[in-house]
Amino acid sequence: MQVLQRQWDSTFSDHSYGFRPGRSAHQAVAQAQQYIAAGYGWVIDLDLEKFFDRVNHDKLMGQIAKRVEDKRLLKLIRAFLNAGVMENGLVSPSVEGTPQGGPLSPLLSNLVLDELDRELKRRGHRYVRYADDSNIYVRSERAGQRVMESITRFITQKLKLKVNETKSAVARPQERKFLGFSFTHGPEIKRTIASKALERFKRRIREVTLRAKGVSLETTIAELASYLRGWRSYFGFCETPYVLIQLTRWVRLRLRAAMWRQWKTPRRRRAALLELGVRPRLASNTAGSGLGPWYLARAKALSVGLSNAHFKSLGLPTLIDEC
């Protein structure tokens, strides 16, 4: 893979960003943003159905043979493709597709779809591709429908692949997601986090904070910290900081509510608040409240005792520096 990638990468399209050295999903999203800002306000969002499972071996080997003369290497790659998949201790033969997770599969996928890149360039389209996620940008819905029809035909007939019609669409970019991001409406097009990515984030945080019932706050924060840092390194690329601020505050509220549940009784709650430096009267009034954990997570006593600074001292990262 290392040898072939050095030889082949320079021949791939400038509009291809996935599984390539020096290229990233962020670059792909930024390129899509430039097209939209330039007035290409409709997107043909193509989703290839089970792409890694459907690659035609003979067609792929034909493309490799155009680039590789050594028959021993061709035989080795063919053996790699035909090796099969082990499930529950049983090996199933491979008659099509590239092994998911295999070191050579990403490079071979780019080789398969290089033919699509060349066709899109020949037609003069504005497009971005990251692995099997392809977005083509046009100026009108009518043009989008026409391109969708012709490109689907090309993918089916020439590449022997299948477009997933339920997941593919011609739409406004703001209505679609691309690599976890979407875009705002209005004269200034900004990157924002797609709704499904936000839902996944909240689902993960809920899972961790619901498990906090039987473990220490430090343990819960340690589990959250690695996820939050990784999430920020990717989605911090958005241009809607208020969303990151809201999510950071929401995570803290989840932790406060989790600790309130963990303390259980009014007596333990009062003692915990006092230990965290809350004034006795405020601690007593809050501990005796019959209101629910999510409501009391916003109470002054918990904001003082489990303050932002306290969470920071325990290693809880924020999603944006301004929080």
N, C-alpha and C positions, 0 to 999 in steps of 0.2 A: 504494500500500500504506500509506504513512504517513497519508494523508488518511482512507482508509476505516477503518484500524485505530483511529484516534481516535474515529471515529463509532460503530463497532460494538463495540469492546472492552467497554464498560460494560454491554452487553446480554448478554454471555456469562456462563456459569455460574461461580459461586465455586469450583466443584469442578474446573474446567478450568485447568491450569497451563502447558501447552506453548505456546511461541511467543507469549507475551503479556508486555507490558511490566510490570515489577515483580513478575513471578512466575517461579518456578524449579522445577527438578526436586527440589531439596532440600525445598522447601515441600510438594511432592506426597508425597514419602516420609514427611515428618513427619506429614502428615495421615493417611496410611495407618497409621502407627504408633499414632496416637491411637485410631483405630477398633479396632485389635487389642487395645490396652490396655483399651478399654471393654468387651471381651467378645465382639467380633465376630471369632471365631476361625476362620472359613472365608472363603476368597476365591474369587470367580469371576474368573479371570484371562483376559480376552478379547484375542485377537490377530486383527486384521483382515487378511485375506490380500491382499497387494499393494495396500494401501489407496490410495496415491497413483496407482496405475495403473488403479483400477477406479471412480473417481468418475464417476457418470452426469452428462454435461454438461447435458442438458436439465433434470434435476432441480435441479442446482446453479444454473443460470441462473434457474430459477423462484424459488429462495430469494433470490438476489441481487436480482431484480426487485422483491421485497417491500420491499427496503431502499433501492434506487436508482431514481430516477425518470428520470434523464437517459439517453435512449436512445443517445446517443453513447458514454457510458461503458459501457453494457451491450454495445454493439457491439465496443468495444475489449477488454473482458474475454473475450468470446466468441472474438475473434481470437487472444487470448493462449492460450486453451485449445486452439484448433484449429491452432496454429502448427506442430505436428509436432516430431519429434525427429530430430536429425542423428546418424547412426552410420556411421563409416567413409566420410564424405563424402556419404552418401545421406540424404535427408530422408524419414522415414516419417510418414504422416499420423496425427493424434491423433483418435480417435473417442470416447475416454473417458479419464478420469484427469486429474490436474493435473501439469504439468511439474516433476519433482523438481529442486530447486535453484533454481527460479524464485522471484523475490522475493514474488510474490503467493500462491504455493502454501500456505505455512503458514497465512495468514489464511483462505484458502478452505477449508482442511481443518477449521479450527475452526468455520467456518460450517456445513459439512456435518454435523459431529458435534454441533453445538449442539442439533439435533433429538433426538439420543440423550440428551444431558444433560437436556433438558426432560422426556423420558419417564422417565428414572431418578428425577428429582426428583418427578415426579407420582406415582410409585409409592412414594416415601418411602424410597428406598435410600440407604445410606451408600456413597459411591463416590468414586473419584479418577480423573481422566483427564489424561494427558499426551500430547498429539497423538493417535495412534491406539492408545496403550496405556491400556486401561481396566481398573480393578480395582474390583469390587463386594464389599463385606464383609457377611457374614451370620453368624447365630449357630449354624447347624447345616449338616451336609453335605446333608441332605434339602432344606433351603431353598435351598442353593446349586445343587443339580441342577435344582430347579424354576425358579429365576431364570435359570440358564444356558439352559434350553430356551426360555423365553418371550422372553428378550432376543435370543437367536440368531434366533428367528422374526421379531422386530421389525426387526433389522438387515437380514435377508435380504429381507423383503417391503416394508418401508417405505423403508429407505435404499438398497436395491438394491446392498448390499455383501455380502461373503462372510466368514464367520468361519472362520479356520484351525483346524480341529478338532484337528489334531495338536499345535499349539502352545498351544491354549486348554485350560483345565482348572478343575475345582473341587477345591481342595486346601487344606491348611493353609498359611498365609502363609510359614511357615518353610521350606516345600518349594518355594517359587517365588521368582523374582527380580523386582524391580520397579525399573526405571531403574538397574540395576547393584547394587542393595542387596537384602538379605533381612533377616530378623528372628530374634532368639534365642528359645528356648523359656524357660519358667519364668514366675514371677509378674511379674518385671520385664522388659517387652519392650524390647529394645535393637536399634538399627540395626547391622547388620553387613554386610560386603562379600560379595556373592554369589560363589559358587564359580567361575562362568564368568568373572567380572571378574578374579578372582585368577589364573585360568589364562591369560587374555590378557596380564595384567601380566608374569607369569613368562616367557611366550613372547617378549614384546618384549625383556625384559632379556637373555634367552639369545641372541637374535639379535644384539644390540649387542655383548655381551661375547665372543661367538664370533668376531666380526669384529675384535676387539682384537688378534689375533695379529700383524698387520702395522702397527699404528699406535701412537702414544704413549698413555700413560695419560691425559694431559691431553685428548687428542682424544676418547677414549672417554668420559671423564667429561663433557665438554662436550655430547656427543650424549645422554647419559643425563639430564643436568641439566634440560633443558627438559621432557622427558617426565615426570620425577619431580615437578617442580613442578606441572605441570598435573594429574597424577594425584592429588597430595596435595590440591590446591585443591578437587577434586571428592569424592574418597573419604575425605578427612580428616573428612568429616561423619559417619562411622561412630562408634559408641560402644563399639568394641572395640579400644582402643589397643594391646593386646598383639599383635594381628595386624599393625599398622603397624610395631611394634618388630621383630617377627620378619622382616618383609619387608625392612626397612632393613638388618638384619644379613645377610640372605641376599644382598642386592645387593653388600655389601662382600665377602662370601665369593666371589661370582662374579668380582669384580674381582681379588681376590688369586690365585684359580686361573688367571685369564686372564694375569696378569703372570708367574706361574710357568711357564706354557706358553711365553710369549714369550721368556723368558730361556734356555730350551732346555737348555743344557749345565750340568753341575755347576760348572764354572769361572765361567761367566757368572752363574750363580745366586749363587754365593758373593760375587762382586764386587759384584753389585747389592745384596745384603743388607748388606754392609759399608758401601756408599755411603749406605744408608738408616739407618745408625747401629746396626745389630745387632752384638752382641759377636762377636769372631772365632771363638771355639769354637762358639757356637750357630750362627753362619752356616755354618761348615764341616760340622757335623753334619747340618744341615737340607739343605744343598746336595747332600750325598752320599747322601741318602735315596732309596730306590727306590720309595717310596710315590707314589701318584697325586696329581695337582694338587688334586682336590677334598678329599682327606684332608689334604694339607699346607696347604690354605687356612686350616685351623684351628690350624696349628702356631704355637708362640710366636714364632718368628722372623718370620713374616709378620705376625702381630698387632702386633709391635713396629715392624717396618720400614714396613709399610703400615697404620699405625694409623688409628683413627677420625679423629684430629686431622689426620693427613696427608691423608686423603681430603677432609676439610673445607677444608683450606688450598687444595686444588686445585679447589674449587667444587662438590663433590658434596653435594647437599641431602639431608636426612633426611625421612622421611615423618611424623615426629612429633618435637616439640621435646625430649622426654625422652631420646632416644637418645644 
